[in-house]
């Protein structure tokens, strides 16, 4: 059995929103590569949002719905980035 510290937190959740973990020694396996690719997409999306956010926030004519939508997207992106950081042991749990 793999020790809990050796489990990889995957970038998606399972049933009931519970975290999913991968236990394998094969870092080049299908699920590991899939998780790497999804993390890359998540980080790229977060970077794009962060780049676009000042435009919306600095726009005096921005509608409340636009700002609300931006806040929701940034919240989701931050959740994903935090999950990646925890998965890669950059951030303690």
PyMOL CGO cylinders between C-alpha atoms (Angstrom):
from pymol import cmd
from pymol.cgo import CYLINDER

trace = [
    CYLINDER, 0.00, 0.00, 0.00, 1.25, 3.48, -0.85, 0.3, 1, 1, 1, 1, 1, 1,
    CYLINDER, 1.25, 3.48, -0.85, 1.69, 5.91, 2.03, 0.3, 1, 1, 1, 1, 1, 1,
    CYLINDER, 1.69, 5.91, 2.03, -0.74, 8.87, 2.01, 0.3, 1, 1, 1, 1, 1, 1,
    CYLINDER, -0.74, 8.87, 2.01, 2.15, 11.26, 1.40, 0.3, 1, 1, 1, 1, 1, 1,
    CYLINDER, 2.15, 11.26, 1.40, 2.88, 9.38, -1.83, 0.3, 1, 1, 1, 1, 1, 1,
    CYLINDER, 2.88, 9.38, -1.83, -0.61, 9.75, -3.22, 0.3, 1, 1, 1, 1, 1, 1,
    CYLINDER, -0.61, 9.75, -3.22, -1.13, 12.31, -5.95, 0.3, 1, 1, 1, 1, 1, 1,
    CYLINDER, -1.13, 12.31, -5.95, -4.10, 14.64, -5.62, 0.3, 1, 1, 1, 1, 1, 1,
    CYLINDER, -4.10, 14.64, -5.62, -5.80, 14.65, -9.00, 0.3, 1, 1, 1, 1, 1, 1,
    CYLINDER, -5.80, 14.65, -9.00, -7.16, 17.84, -10.61, 0.3, 1, 1, 1, 1, 1, 1,
    CYLINDER, -7.16, 17.84, -10.61, -10.75, 16.67, -10.49, 0.3, 1, 1, 1, 1, 1, 1,
    CYLINDER, -10.75, 16.67, -10.49, -13.18, 15.56, -7.82, 0.3, 1, 1, 1, 1, 1, 1,
    CYLINDER, -13.18, 15.56, -7.82, -15.07, 12.33, -7.49, 0.3, 1, 1, 1, 1, 1, 1,
    CYLINDER, -15.07, 12.33, -7.49, -18.62, 11.59, -6.48, 0.3, 1, 1, 1, 1, 1, 1,
    CYLINDER, -18.62, 11.59, -6.48, -20.04, 13.99, -3.92, 0.3, 1, 1, 1, 1, 1, 1,
    CYLINDER, -20.04, 13.99, -3.92, -17.21, 16.45, -4.60, 0.3, 1, 1, 1, 1, 1, 1,
    CYLINDER, -17.21, 16.45, -4.60, -14.64, 14.37, -2.75, 0.3, 1, 1, 1, 1, 1, 1,
    CYLINDER, -14.64, 14.37, -2.75, -10.97, 14.59, -3.77, 0.3, 1, 1, 1, 1, 1, 1,
    CYLINDER, -10.97, 14.59, -3.77, -9.49, 11.89, -6.01, 0.3, 1, 1, 1, 1, 1, 1,
    CYLINDER, -9.49, 11.89, -6.01, -6.03, 10.47, -5.48, 0.3, 1, 1, 1, 1, 1, 1,
    CYLINDER, -6.03, 10.47, -5.48, -3.75, 8.39, -7.65, 0.3, 1, 1, 1, 1, 1, 1,
    CYLINDER, -3.75, 8.39, -7.65, -1.50, 5.72, -6.21, 0.3, 1, 1, 1, 1, 1, 1,
    CYLINDER, -1.50, 5.72, -6.21, 1.14, 4.63, -8.72, 0.3, 1, 1, 1, 1, 1, 1,
    CYLINDER, 1.14, 4.63, -8.72, 4.87, 4.50, -9.19, 0.3, 1, 1, 1, 1, 1, 1,
    CYLINDER, 4.87, 4.50, -9.19, 4.43, 5.13, -12.93, 0.3, 1, 1, 1, 1, 1, 1,
    CYLINDER, 4.43, 5.13, -12.93, 4.59, 8.90, -13.38, 0.3, 1, 1, 1, 1, 1, 1,
    CYLINDER, 4.59, 8.90, -13.38, 4.31, 8.38, -17.14, 0.3, 1, 1, 1, 1, 1, 1,
    CYLINDER, 4.31, 8.38, -17.14, 1.12, 6.34, -16.93, 0.3, 1, 1, 1, 1, 1, 1,
    CYLINDER, 1.12, 6.34, -16.93, -2.11, 7.33, -18.64, 0.3, 1, 1, 1, 1, 1, 1,
    CYLINDER, -2.11, 7.33, -18.64, -3.78, 8.86, -15.58, 0.3, 1, 1, 1, 1, 1, 1,
    CYLINDER, -3.78, 8.86, -15.58, -0.62, 10.74, -14.57, 0.3, 1, 1, 1, 1, 1, 1,
    CYLINDER, -0.62, 10.74, -14.57, -0.29, 12.21, -18.07, 0.3, 1, 1, 1, 1, 1, 1,
    CYLINDER, -0.29, 12.21, -18.07, -4.00, 13.07, -18.16, 0.3, 1, 1, 1, 1, 1, 1,
    CYLINDER, -4.00, 13.07, -18.16, -3.72, 14.82, -14.79, 0.3, 1, 1, 1, 1, 1, 1,
    CYLINDER, -3.72, 14.82, -14.79, -0.62, 16.72, -16.00, 0.3, 1, 1, 1, 1, 1, 1,
    CYLINDER, -0.62, 16.72, -16.00, -2.49, 17.89, -19.11, 0.3, 1, 1, 1, 1, 1, 1,
    CYLINDER, -2.49, 17.89, -19.11, -5.57, 18.97, -17.17, 0.3, 1, 1, 1, 1, 1, 1,
    CYLINDER, -5.57, 18.97, -17.17, -3.40, 20.86, -14.68, 0.3, 1, 1, 1, 1, 1, 1,
    CYLINDER, -3.40, 20.86, -14.68, -1.65, 22.64, -17.56, 0.3, 1, 1, 1, 1, 1, 1,
    CYLINDER, -1.65, 22.64, -17.56, -5.02, 23.71, -19.00, 0.3, 1, 1, 1, 1, 1, 1,
    CYLINDER, -5.02, 23.71, -19.00, -6.22, 24.87, -15.58, 0.3, 1, 1, 1, 1, 1, 1,
    CYLINDER, -6.22, 24.87, -15.58, -3.06, 26.92, -14.98, 0.3, 1, 1, 1, 1, 1, 1,
    CYLINDER, -3.06, 26.92, -14.98, -3.27, 28.42, -18.48, 0.3, 1, 1, 1, 1, 1, 1,
    CYLINDER, -3.27, 28.42, -18.48, -6.91, 29.41, -17.95, 0.3, 1, 1, 1, 1, 1, 1,
    CYLINDER, -6.91, 29.41, -17.95, -6.04, 31.02, -14.61, 0.3, 1, 1, 1, 1, 1, 1,
    CYLINDER, -6.04, 31.02, -14.61, -3.23, 33.00, -16.25, 0.3, 1, 1, 1, 1, 1, 1,
    CYLINDER, -3.23, 33.00, -16.25, -5.60, 34.23, -18.98, 0.3, 1, 1, 1, 1, 1, 1,
    CYLINDER, -5.60, 34.23, -18.98, -8.20, 35.29, -16.41, 0.3, 1, 1, 1, 1, 1, 1,
    CYLINDER, -8.20, 35.29, -16.41, -5.61, 37.12, -14.37, 0.3, 1, 1, 1, 1, 1, 1,
    CYLINDER, -5.61, 37.12, -14.37, -4.48, 38.97, -17.47, 0.3, 1, 1, 1, 1, 1, 1,
    CYLINDER, -4.48, 38.97, -17.47, -8.04, 39.96, -18.43, 0.3, 1, 1, 1, 1, 1, 1,
    CYLINDER, -8.04, 39.96, -18.43, -9.33, 40.82, -14.93, 0.3, 1, 1, 1, 1, 1, 1,
    CYLINDER, -9.33, 40.82, -14.93, -7.86, 44.35, -14.71, 0.3, 1, 1, 1, 1, 1, 1,
    CYLINDER, -7.86, 44.35, -14.71, -9.67, 45.36, -17.90, 0.3, 1, 1, 1, 1, 1, 1,
    CYLINDER, -9.67, 45.36, -17.90, -13.03, 44.46, -16.42, 0.3, 1, 1, 1, 1, 1, 1,
    CYLINDER, -13.03, 44.46, -16.42, -12.27, 45.87, -12.99, 0.3, 1, 1, 1, 1, 1, 1,
    CYLINDER, -12.27, 45.87, -12.99, -10.92, 49.14, -14.38, 0.3, 1, 1, 1, 1, 1, 1,
    CYLINDER, -10.92, 49.14, -14.38, -13.93, 49.62, -16.66, 0.3, 1, 1, 1, 1, 1, 1,
    CYLINDER, -13.93, 49.62, -16.66, -16.21, 52.15, -14.98, 0.3, 1, 1, 1, 1, 1, 1,
    CYLINDER, -16.21, 52.15, -14.98, -19.02, 51.01, -17.29, 0.3, 1, 1, 1, 1, 1, 1,
    CYLINDER, -19.02, 51.01, -17.29, -18.69, 47.32, -16.37, 0.3, 1, 1, 1, 1, 1, 1,
    CYLINDER, -18.69, 47.32, -16.37, -22.04, 45.83, -15.49, 0.3, 1, 1, 1, 1, 1, 1,
    CYLINDER, -22.04, 45.83, -15.49, -22.46, 44.15, -12.09, 0.3, 1, 1, 1, 1, 1, 1,
    CYLINDER, -22.46, 44.15, -12.09, -23.17, 40.87, -13.90, 0.3, 1, 1, 1, 1, 1, 1,
    CYLINDER, -23.17, 40.87, -13.90, -19.79, 41.10, -15.66, 0.3, 1, 1, 1, 1, 1, 1,
    CYLINDER, -19.79, 41.10, -15.66, -17.98, 41.68, -12.38, 0.3, 1, 1, 1, 1, 1, 1,
    CYLINDER, -17.98, 41.68, -12.38, -19.93, 38.86, -10.72, 0.3, 1, 1, 1, 1, 1, 1,
    CYLINDER, -19.93, 38.86, -10.72, -19.07, 36.51, -13.57, 0.3, 1, 1, 1, 1, 1, 1,
    CYLINDER, -19.07, 36.51, -13.57, -15.40, 37.48, -13.36, 0.3, 1, 1, 1, 1, 1, 1,
    CYLINDER, -15.40, 37.48, -13.36, -15.41, 36.84, -9.60, 0.3, 1, 1, 1, 1, 1, 1,
    CYLINDER, -15.41, 36.84, -9.60, -16.94, 33.39, -10.11, 0.3, 1, 1, 1, 1, 1, 1,
    CYLINDER, -16.94, 33.39, -10.11, -14.41, 32.48, -12.80, 0.3, 1, 1, 1, 1, 1, 1,
    CYLINDER, -14.41, 32.48, -12.80, -11.50, 33.77, -10.70, 0.3, 1, 1, 1, 1, 1, 1,
    CYLINDER, -11.50, 33.77, -10.70, -12.77, 31.81, -7.69, 0.3, 1, 1, 1, 1, 1, 1,
    CYLINDER, -12.77, 31.81, -7.69, -12.90, 28.61, -9.73, 0.3, 1, 1, 1, 1, 1, 1,
    CYLINDER, -12.90, 28.61, -9.73, -9.47, 29.25, -11.21, 0.3, 1, 1, 1, 1, 1, 1,
    CYLINDER, -9.47, 29.25, -11.21, -8.01, 29.96, -7.78, 0.3, 1, 1, 1, 1, 1, 1,
    CYLINDER, -8.01, 29.96, -7.78, -9.51, 26.70, -6.48, 0.3, 1, 1, 1, 1, 1, 1,
    CYLINDER, -9.51, 26.70, -6.48, -7.88, 24.82, -9.38, 0.3, 1, 1, 1, 1, 1, 1,
    CYLINDER, -7.88, 24.82, -9.38, -4.50, 26.52, -8.89, 0.3, 1, 1, 1, 1, 1, 1,
    CYLINDER, -4.50, 26.52, -8.89, -4.56, 25.75, -5.17, 0.3, 1, 1, 1, 1, 1, 1,
    CYLINDER, -4.56, 25.75, -5.17, -5.34, 22.10, -5.93, 0.3, 1, 1, 1, 1, 1, 1,
    CYLINDER, -5.34, 22.10, -5.93, -2.37, 21.97, -8.33, 0.3, 1, 1, 1, 1, 1, 1,
    CYLINDER, -2.37, 21.97, -8.33, -0.12, 23.57, -5.71, 0.3, 1, 1, 1, 1, 1, 1,
    CYLINDER, -0.12, 23.57, -5.71, -1.22, 21.06, -3.09, 0.3, 1, 1, 1, 1, 1, 1,
    CYLINDER, -1.22, 21.06, -3.09, -0.81, 18.18, -5.54, 0.3, 1, 1, 1, 1, 1, 1,
    CYLINDER, -0.81, 18.18, -5.54, 2.73, 19.27, -6.35, 0.3, 1, 1, 1, 1, 1, 1,
    CYLINDER, 2.73, 19.27, -6.35, 3.54, 19.83, -2.65, 0.3, 1, 1, 1, 1, 1, 1,
    CYLINDER, 3.54, 19.83, -2.65, 4.04, 23.57, -3.16, 0.3, 1, 1, 1, 1, 1, 1,
    CYLINDER, 4.04, 23.57, -3.16, 1.44, 24.35, -0.54, 0.3, 1, 1, 1, 1, 1, 1,
    CYLINDER, 1.44, 24.35, -0.54, 0.92, 22.43, 2.70, 0.3, 1, 1, 1, 1, 1, 1,
    CYLINDER, 0.92, 22.43, 2.70, -2.50, 21.03, 3.46, 0.3, 1, 1, 1, 1, 1, 1,
]
cmd.load_cgo(trace, "trace")
